[in-house]
Amino acid sequence: MKRKISILLIACLAAVSLAACGGGQGTAGSGSGSEAGTAASGSGMGTEALGEAPGQEAGEENDGEPVSLTLWTYPVGDWKNATKVSSLLRDFRKAYPAYNLTVEYLDYTTGDDKVREAVENGTLPDLVLEGPERLVADWGAKGLMADLSDLWKMDAAEEIYEPVRNACRYGGAYYEFPFFMTAHCMAVNRDLFEKAGALQYVDEENHTWSTEGFIKAVEALKAYGQEKVGIVYCGGQGGDQGTRALVNNLYGGSFSNKEHTGYDFEGEENIRALQLLRDLDGIVFDPEHQGGDEVTMFGSGELAMAFCWNVSMEVNQTVNNPNLDFDILPLTFPTEDGKPTLQGGIWGFGVFDNGDEARIQAAKDFIRFYAEDDGEYAQTVLISSYWPVRDVEGIYVNDALMTEYGIFTQYMGDYYQVTPGWASVRTAWWTMLQEIGGGAEISEAVAEFEETADRAAREAGGE
């Protein structure tokens, strides 16, 4: 492997889950934790009550009325690491000694069931760290979350990127205050591209390329002898953000309407893109594999490109793949108009509405504490191993890889995963790709997908 990755970054990212490109339910950074893990082990699922804050003497009176506050955190980056989280939260504990904060670490295998049980039993936590798919489109839409609109009046909220802002609200209310994000991209085998004469079709400096360049590169690689240039994996939903972004970007197609009330995929742009992918020799529709499988095949040299990619994939391959012997070049998805739009992951805090105003206020104080101070905010981002949702400089100083991948955040597109009926639509997506790969008439398959998506949106309360 030619690229040099800092020891600090490897330490931060090696444990980041690859569930976005595997068979799990989450997005990148949202994989299964270890159920056997406890707070003592520093990761996995467990509960940890923060002790006395540094500088607080035993028996010292707390300021204000005591409030018990519980945070449940899904395993986003190292927010599953109890040692790191404890270190970060000590500052809050010191600033608000009256708040008795307890942290519980969830995983994506059992976390959703735990939340459902808590809803039924009336034992929901106060704070939860996750993304808009759950905080906004699921729990927020069901009326389980407190409105955080007052927090969005903070100065810190004014600089949050617009696509992120739009993803955090539903029905006029904000159910998430975001802290960090990532933009999923794709990657190519730079060494192989160079040998095949395909590197000329890529803008290495800006990490972009055109649809025409993509076609010519695939043709050059195929002529060079690369049997499989890339696969449109469709064995399940794992890594589906990659195939969706590929199709939408090629000719400027859309996936949902701008209001996120329904789906808008049945356009000529998407039909044209799907036709290109099926006709292009070297690109194979593969119903046997999901995104995680594609990453493995790319790392072994079997594929010349991967559509399921982000910075954690590169770090994982560098750390865990001893056979990796080529230079990886991350890229946006190819576009005809030169304006790539990438799918992303957004994570932040939501507050469950337990009907206790004191607890809701305490939870908002927690969010405000870490959002308003740039130093505290930077620490929350570092633990996530992703990027800030607003322009904060100096977080990844002297970290070449994070700086390189940071270029992709500017291309973050519409976060349509909050559109009603999303869970059903994800299934309909990969089944549609299987049908197209099997020879189905593309316009008919797309029409059937659109009908299924629209029905799912209506049944979930959309248009």
Secondary structure, DSSP 8 states (H G I E B T S, - for coil): --S---HHHHHHHTT---GGGSSSSS-TTB----TT--GGGTSSSEEEE----TT--TT---SSS-EEEEEEE--BTTTT-HHHHHHHHHHHHHH-TTEEEEEEE--TTTHHHHHHHHHHHT---SEEEE-HHHIIIIIITTT-B---TTGGGSHHHHTS-HHHHHHTEETTEE--EEEEEEE-EEEEEHHHHHHTT-GGGSBTTTTB-BHHHHHHHHHHHHHHT-S-SEEEE-SSSTTHHHHHHHHHHHHT--SB-TTSSSB---SHHHHHHHHHHHHSTTEEEETT--HHHHHHHHHTTS-SEEEEE-HHHHHHHHHH-TT--S-EEEE---BSSS---B-EEEEEEEEB--S-HHHHHHHHHHHHHHHH-HHHHHHHHHHHTSEESS--TTTTTT-HHHHHHHGGGGGB---GGGSTTHHHHHHHHHHHHHHHHTT--HHHHHHHHHHHHHHHHHHTT--
